[in-house]
């Protein structure tokens, strides 16, 4: 079983991202920073605030779903707000998490929730924006243990990726949600763009719960990211998980984040 986690960066590297997703063989695909339109929209829009302007693939969720046509697709929005075209016209769009599960896997349950805040429907607003959590519990014919695969997108803080009370609370909420879907006999995988450092309180809390980090000090950013701090993305597993391989490839470049690719028995 191949499990993939990636911050999709709003689809800024489309169509490379769509082509790669369609051919990478992911059985469970977890993407952060996914856009879904709330109304008919042109293919490309932009997110703009006082500090930045970011191109966005307006229906990234639909594009990924088309690249994985047989997978079961789930979207969990954290916020809804305006994105604008080149002429300044705005379109209401949703921003959140996407998860796709291959048809040969049987979905037993899903768990969505918030690790910070609650759904924001009246615009993007100020940071920190709401942050969601998405999980699926699956079984496979011939496999002894169910697998729970969860991911979330951690808080962004202009002060950096250090420990904060909000990040500690975020980790507690993530573990509460994870505990609500995962049974003691499950293999558990938790992944995402946590926006923390390898020696963070967040990862220590996850370790206390029984999760082992596979990333460590590896660079999780691509050549499209110019800042010096190269840590952001993590994938953790319980001791029961039989890890066959784990990769954090720099190429192909499908985002300013590298994908995390885990193969388990």
C-alpha positions as a LaTeX table, in Angstrom:
\begin{tabular}{lrrr}
\hline
Residue & $x$ (\AA) & $y$ (\AA) & $z$ (\AA) \\
\hline
Unk1 & 0.00 & 0.00 & 0.00 \\
Unk2 & 1.44 & 3.36 & $-1.05$ \\
Unk3 & 0.51 & 6.44 & 1.02 \\
Unk4 & 1.38 & 9.94 & $-0.19$ \\
Unk5 & 1.23 & 13.30 & 1.58 \\
Unk6 & 1.93 & 16.63 & $-0.10$ \\
Unk7 & 1.26 & 20.32 & 0.40 \\
Unk8 & $-0.08$ & 20.99 & $-3.10$ \\
Unk9 & 0.61 & 24.75 & $-2.91$ \\
Unk10 & $-2.77$ & 25.58 & $-4.41$ \\
Unk11 & $-1.82$ & 23.81 & $-7.63$ \\
Unk12 & 0.71 & 26.44 & $-8.66$ \\
Unk13 & 2.77 & 23.78 & $-10.48$ \\
Unk14 & $-0.15$ & 22.41 & $-12.46$ \\
Unk15 & $-0.12$ & 20.50 & $-14.89$ \\
Unk16 & 3.05 & 18.81 & $-13.55$ \\
Unk17 & 1.21 & 18.00 & $-10.33$ \\
Unk18 & $-1.78$ & 16.48 & $-12.12$ \\
Unk19 & 0.42 & 14.37 & $-14.38$ \\
Unk20 & 2.48 & 13.08 & $-11.46$ \\
Unk21 & $-0.51$ & 12.29 & $-9.25$ \\
Unk22 & $-2.09$ & 10.30 & $-12.05$ \\
Unk23 & 1.00 & 8.12 & $-12.49$ \\
Unk24 & 2.53 & 7.83 & $-9.01$ \\
Unk25 & 0.46 & 4.85 & $-7.91$ \\
Unk26 & $-0.80$ & 6.34 & $-4.66$ \\
Unk27 & $-3.37$ & 4.16 & $-2.89$ \\
Unk28 & $-4.12$ & 6.86 & $-0.31$ \\
Unk29 & $-3.29$ & 10.43 & $-1.36$ \\
Unk30 & $-3.44$ & 13.26 & 1.19 \\
Unk31 & $-3.07$ & 16.83 & $-0.06$ \\
Unk32 & $-2.96$ & 20.07 & 1.89 \\
Unk33 & $-3.69$ & 23.54 & 0.40 \\
Unk34 & $-6.42$ & 22.30 & $-1.93$ \\
Unk35 & $-8.75$ & 24.74 & $-3.68$ \\
Unk36 & $-12.35$ & 23.98 & $-4.68$ \\
Unk37 & $-14.61$ & 26.60 & $-6.31$ \\
Unk38 & $-17.89$ & 27.63 & $-4.72$ \\
Unk39 & $-19.10$ & 29.01 & $-8.06$ \\
Unk40 & $-18.14$ & 28.64 & $-11.75$ \\
Unk41 & $-14.61$ & 30.02 & $-12.11$ \\
Unk42 & $-11.85$ & 30.37 & $-14.70$ \\
Unk43 & $-9.05$ & 27.78 & $-14.45$ \\
Unk44 & $-6.59$ & 30.14 & $-12.75$ \\
Unk45 & $-7.23$ & 32.65 & $-9.99$ \\
Unk46 & $-5.04$ & 34.44 & $-7.46$ \\
Unk47 & $-5.00$ & 34.82 & $-3.71$ \\
Unk48 & $-3.97$ & 38.36 & $-2.76$ \\
Unk49 & $-3.38$ & 40.09 & 0.55 \\
Unk50 & $-1.14$ & 42.91 & 1.78 \\
Unk51 & 1.94 & 40.66 & 1.73 \\
Unk52 & 1.65 & 38.31 & $-1.23$ \\
Unk53 & $-0.06$ & 37.24 & $-4.43$ \\
Unk54 & $-0.28$ & 33.50 & $-5.13$ \\
Unk55 & $-1.63$ & 31.86 & $-8.27$ \\
Unk56 & $-4.19$ & 29.15 & $-7.53$ \\
Unk57 & $-5.65$ & 26.38 & $-9.65$ \\
Unk58 & $-9.29$ & 27.24 & $-9.12$ \\
Unk59 & $-10.59$ & 23.66 & $-9.09$ \\
Unk60 & $-7.56$ & 21.78 & $-7.85$ \\
Unk61 & $-9.81$ & 19.28 & $-6.07$ \\
Unk62 & $-11.63$ & 18.51 & $-9.32$ \\
Unk63 & $-8.37$ & 18.27 & $-11.26$ \\
Unk64 & $-6.84$ & 15.78 & $-8.84$ \\
Unk65 & $-10.09$ & 13.79 & $-8.78$ \\
Unk66 & $-10.01$ & 13.62 & $-12.58$ \\
Unk67 & $-6.41$ & 12.35 & $-12.43$ \\
Unk68 & $-7.53$ & 9.65 & $-9.96$ \\
Unk69 & $-10.94$ & 8.82 & $-11.47$ \\
Unk70 & $-11.49$ & 5.56 & $-9.62$ \\
Unk71 & $-10.41$ & 6.80 & $-6.20$ \\
Unk72 & $-12.97$ & 7.83 & $-3.59$ \\
Unk73 & $-12.47$ & 11.57 & $-3.08$ \\
Unk74 & $-13.07$ & 13.58 & 0.09 \\
Unk75 & $-12.71$ & 17.33 & 0.61 \\
Unk76 & $-12.71$ & 19.15 & 3.95 \\
Unk77 & $-12.77$ & 22.97 & 3.72 \\
Unk78 & $-11.29$ & 25.19 & 6.41 \\
Unk79 & $-12.32$ & 28.56 & 4.98 \\
Unk80 & $-14.13$ & 30.22 & 2.10 \\
Unk81 & $-13.15$ & 33.53 & 0.56 \\
Unk82 & $-12.51$ & 35.46 & $-2.66$ \\
Unk83 & $-9.91$ & 34.66 & $-5.27$ \\
Unk84 & $-9.49$ & 37.07 & $-8.19$ \\
Unk85 & $-8.88$ & 36.83 & $-11.91$ \\
Unk86 & $-6.47$ & 39.02 & $-13.87$ \\
Unk87 & $-9.14$ & 41.69 & $-14.27$ \\
Unk88 & $-9.86$ & 41.88 & $-10.56$ \\
Unk89 & $-13.18$ & 40.04 & $-10.58$ \\
Unk90 & $-13.53$ & 37.82 & $-7.51$ \\
Unk91 & $-14.90$ & 34.30 & $-7.17$ \\
Unk92 & $-15.83$ & 32.55 & $-3.95$ \\
Unk93 & $-13.54$ & 29.60 & $-3.34$ \\
Unk94 & $-12.91$ & 27.06 & $-0.59$ \\
Unk95 & $-9.49$ & 26.19 & 0.84 \\
Unk96 & $-8.80$ & 22.97 & 2.71 \\
Unk97 & $-7.71$ & 19.33 & 2.61 \\
Unk98 & $-8.24$ & 16.57 & 0.07 \\
Unk99 & $-7.95$ & 12.82 & 0.49 \\
Unk100 & $-8.30$ & 10.13 & $-2.20$ \\
Unk101 & $-8.58$ & 6.37 & $-1.57$ \\
Unk102 & $-8.08$ & 3.66 & $-4.21$ \\
Unk103 & $-11.08$ & 1.45 & $-5.06$ \\
Unk104 & $-9.46$ & $-1.81$ & $-3.87$ \\
Unk105 & $-9.41$ & $-0.43$ & $-0.31$ \\
Unk106 & $-12.57$ & $-0.61$ & 1.80 \\
Unk107 & $-13.40$ & 2.58 & 3.70 \\
Unk108 & $-14.71$ & 1.79 & 7.18 \\
Unk109 & $-15.04$ & 5.37 & 8.44 \\
Unk110 & $-13.93$ & 8.96 & 7.94 \\
Unk111 & $-13.07$ & 11.61 & 10.50 \\
Unk112 & $-12.94$ & 15.35 & 9.78 \\
Unk113 & $-12.41$ & 18.15 & 12.27 \\
Unk114 & $-10.43$ & 21.22 & 13.18 \\
Unk115 & $-7.05$ & 21.38 & 14.90 \\
Unk116 & $-7.42$ & 25.16 & 15.08 \\
Unk117 & $-10.50$ & 27.37 & 14.92 \\
Unk118 & $-13.65$ & 26.51 & 12.99 \\
Unk119 & $-14.89$ & 26.90 & 9.43 \\
Unk120 & $-14.61$ & 30.52 & 8.30 \\
Unk121 & $-17.25$ & 31.39 & 5.68 \\
Unk122 & $-16.88$ & 35.17 & 5.56 \\
Unk123 & $-13.47$ & 35.55 & 3.90 \\
Unk124 & $-9.91$ & 34.48 & 4.57 \\
Unk125 & $-9.42$ & 36.95 & 7.41 \\
Unk126 & $-6.28$ & 37.44 & 9.43 \\
Unk127 & $-3.76$ & 34.74 & 10.40 \\
Unk128 & $-3.99$ & 32.30 & 11.95 \\
Unk129 & $-6.64$ & 30.91 & 9.63 \\
Unk130 & $-8.61$ & 27.78 & 10.60 \\
Unk131 & $-6.80$ & 24.47 & 10.13 \\
Unk132 & $-8.49$ & 21.17 & 9.38 \\
Unk133 & $-7.82$ & 17.50 & 10.01 \\
Unk134 & $-8.87$ & 14.65 & 7.76 \\
Unk135 & $-8.63$ & 10.90 & 8.33 \\
Unk136 & $-9.82$ & 7.65 & 6.82 \\
Unk137 & $-9.88$ & 4.15 & 8.32 \\
Unk138 & $-9.52$ & 1.43 & 5.70 \\
Unk139 & $-9.30$ & $-2.32$ & 5.38 \\
Unk140 & $-8.01$ & $-4.51$ & 2.57 \\
Unk141 & $-8.92$ & $-8.08$ & 1.73 \\
Unk142 & $-6.17$ & $-10.34$ & 3.01 \\
Unk143 & $-4.65$ & $-7.73$ & 5.33 \\
Unk144 & $-4.82$ & $-8.54$ & 9.04 \\
Unk145 & $-4.86$ & $-4.99$ & 10.44 \\
Unk146 & $-6.94$ & $-1.95$ & 9.47 \\
Unk147 & $-5.02$ & 1.19 & 8.53 \\
Unk148 & $-5.91$ & 4.69 & 9.68 \\
Unk149 & $-4.37$ & 7.44 & 7.54 \\
Unk150 & $-4.70$ & 11.02 & 8.79 \\
Unk151 & $-3.26$ & 14.39 & 7.82 \\
Unk152 & $-3.53$ & 18.04 & 8.73 \\
Unk153 & $-2.06$ & 21.40 & 7.76 \\
Unk154 & $-0.38$ & 23.11 & 10.69 \\
Unk155 & $-0.62$ & 26.73 & 11.72 \\
Unk156 & 1.43 & 29.29 & 9.86 \\
Unk157 & 3.12 & 31.86 & 12.13 \\
Unk158 & 5.00 & 34.90 & 10.83 \\
Unk159 & 7.30 & 34.50 & 13.84 \\
Unk160 & 8.61 & 31.20 & 12.49 \\
Unk161 & 8.15 & 27.49 & 13.13 \\
Unk162 & 9.01 & 27.42 & 16.83 \\
Unk163 & 6.85 & 26.08 & 19.64 \\
Unk164 & 3.83 & 28.14 & 20.67 \\
Unk165 & 0.81 & 27.48 & 22.89 \\
Unk166 & $-1.39$ & 27.45 & 19.78 \\
Unk167 & 0.75 & 24.74 & 18.20 \\
Unk168 & 0.66 & 22.67 & 21.37 \\
Unk169 & $-3.13$ & 22.93 & 21.42 \\
Unk170 & $-3.19$ & 22.02 & 17.73 \\
Unk171 & $-1.24$ & 18.82 & 18.44 \\
Unk172 & $-3.62$ & 17.91 & 21.28 \\
Unk173 & $-6.62$ & 18.39 & 19.02 \\
Unk174 & $-5.01$ & 16.27 & 16.27 \\
Unk175 & $-4.43$ & 13.43 & 18.72 \\
Unk176 & $-7.98$ & 13.68 & 20.04 \\
Unk177 & $-9.38$ & 13.39 & 16.52 \\
Unk178 & $-6.98$ & 10.57 & 15.67 \\
Unk179 & $-8.01$ & 8.66 & 18.79 \\
Unk180 & $-11.66$ & 8.98 & 17.79 \\
Unk181 & $-11.18$ & 7.07 & 14.52 \\
Unk182 & $-8.21$ & 4.74 & 15.12 \\
Unk183 & $-8.70$ & 1.55 & 17.10 \\
Unk184 & $-5.89$ & 0.02 & 19.20 \\
Unk185 & $-5.35$ & $-2.73$ & 16.62 \\
Unk186 & $-4.89$ & $-0.30$ & 13.71 \\
Unk187 & $-1.74$ & 0.57 & 11.85 \\
Unk188 & $-1.69$ & 4.40 & 12.02 \\
Unk189 & $-0.09$ & 6.91 & 9.66 \\
Unk190 & $-0.20$ & 10.64 & 10.47 \\
Unk191 & 1.20 & 13.12 & 7.95 \\
Unk192 & 1.03 & 16.67 & 6.68 \\
Unk193 & 2.63 & 20.07 & 6.54 \\
Unk194 & 2.87 & 20.64 & 10.29 \\
Unk195 & 4.85 & 23.91 & 10.00 \\
Unk196 & 7.11 & 22.94 & 12.91 \\
Unk197 & 10.79 & 22.02 & 13.41 \\
Unk198 & 12.15 & 18.48 & 13.91 \\
Unk199 & 12.83 & 19.09 & 17.62 \\
Unk200 & 9.38 & 20.60 & 18.23 \\
Unk201 & 7.05 & 20.01 & 21.13 \\
Unk202 & 4.49 & 18.83 & 18.56 \\
Unk203 & 6.60 & 15.87 & 17.44 \\
Unk204 & 7.43 & 15.02 & 21.06 \\
Unk205 & 3.71 & 14.86 & 21.86 \\
Unk206 & 3.11 & 12.61 & 18.86 \\
Unk207 & 5.98 & 10.36 & 19.98 \\
Unk208 & 4.42 & 10.05 & 23.45 \\
Unk209 & 1.21 & 8.88 & 21.76 \\
Unk210 & 3.19 & 6.14 & 19.96 \\
Unk211 & 4.04 & 7.70 & 16.60 \\
Unk212 & 7.52 & 7.46 & 15.08 \\
Unk213 & 8.74 & 10.22 & 12.76 \\
Unk214 & 10.14 & 9.00 & 9.42 \\
Unk215 & 11.39 & 12.38 & 8.13 \\
Unk216 & 13.83 & 13.57 & 10.77 \\
Unk217 & 16.22 & 16.22 & 9.44 \\
Unk218 & 15.50 & 15.61 & 5.75 \\
Unk219 & 14.87 & 18.60 & 3.48 \\
Unk220 & 11.14 & 18.67 & 2.64 \\
Unk221 & 11.16 & 21.68 & 0.31 \\
Unk222 & 11.90 & 21.91 & $-3.42$ \\
Unk223 & 13.99 & 24.29 & $-5.51$ \\
Unk224 & 10.95 & 26.58 & $-5.76$ \\
Unk225 & 11.31 & 27.47 & $-2.07$ \\
Unk226 & 14.04 & 30.01 & $-1.33$ \\
Unk227 & 13.95 & 30.41 & 2.46 \\
Unk228 & 16.69 & 28.77 & 4.56 \\
Unk229 & 14.48 & 26.74 & 6.92 \\
Unk230 & 13.76 & 23.57 & 4.93 \\
Unk231 & 11.61 & 21.68 & 7.45 \\
Unk232 & 7.81 & 21.61 & 7.31 \\
Unk233 & 6.42 & 18.22 & 6.33 \\
Unk234 & 6.28 & 15.03 & 8.37 \\
Unk235 & 5.02 & 11.48 & 8.20 \\
Unk236 & 4.73 & 9.38 & 11.36 \\
Unk237 & 3.75 & 5.76 & 11.94 \\
Unk238 & 2.94 & 3.48 & 14.86 \\
Unk239 & 5.36 & 0.66 & 15.73 \\
Unk240 & 3.06 & $-1.91$ & 14.12 \\
Unk241 & 3.50 & $-0.43$ & 10.64 \\
Unk242 & 5.75 & $-2.56$ & 8.39 \\
Unk243 & 7.61 & 0.15 & 6.44 \\
Unk244 & 8.84 & $-1.19$ & 3.09 \\
Unk245 & 10.19 & 2.15 & 1.83 \\
Unk246 & 10.00 & 5.86 & 2.54 \\
Unk247 & 11.03 & 8.64 & 0.15 \\
Unk248 & 11.14 & 12.44 & 0.14 \\
Unk249 & 12.09 & 13.05 & $-3.51$ \\
Unk250 & 13.28 & 16.43 & $-4.77$ \\
Unk251 & 12.07 & 15.60 & $-8.29$ \\
Unk252 & 9.76 & 15.85 & $-10.06$ \\
Unk253 & 8.94 & 19.34 & $-8.81$ \\
Unk254 & 5.16 & 19.41 & $-8.28$ \\
Unk255 & 5.02 & 22.05 & $-5.51$ \\
Unk256 & 7.35 & 24.12 & $-3.37$ \\
Unk257 & 7.05 & 21.13 & $-0.99$ \\
Unk258 & 8.41 & 17.66 & $-1.64$ \\
Unk259 & 6.01 & 14.73 & $-1.51$ \\
Unk260 & 6.29 & 12.18 & 1.27 \\
Unk261 & 5.91 & 8.66 & $-0.15$ \\
Unk262 & 5.46 & 5.69 & 2.16 \\
Unk263 & 5.06 & 2.06 & 1.11 \\
Unk264 & 3.82 & $-0.40$ & 3.74 \\
Unk265 & 3.10 & $-4.11$ & 3.71 \\
\hline
\end{tabular}
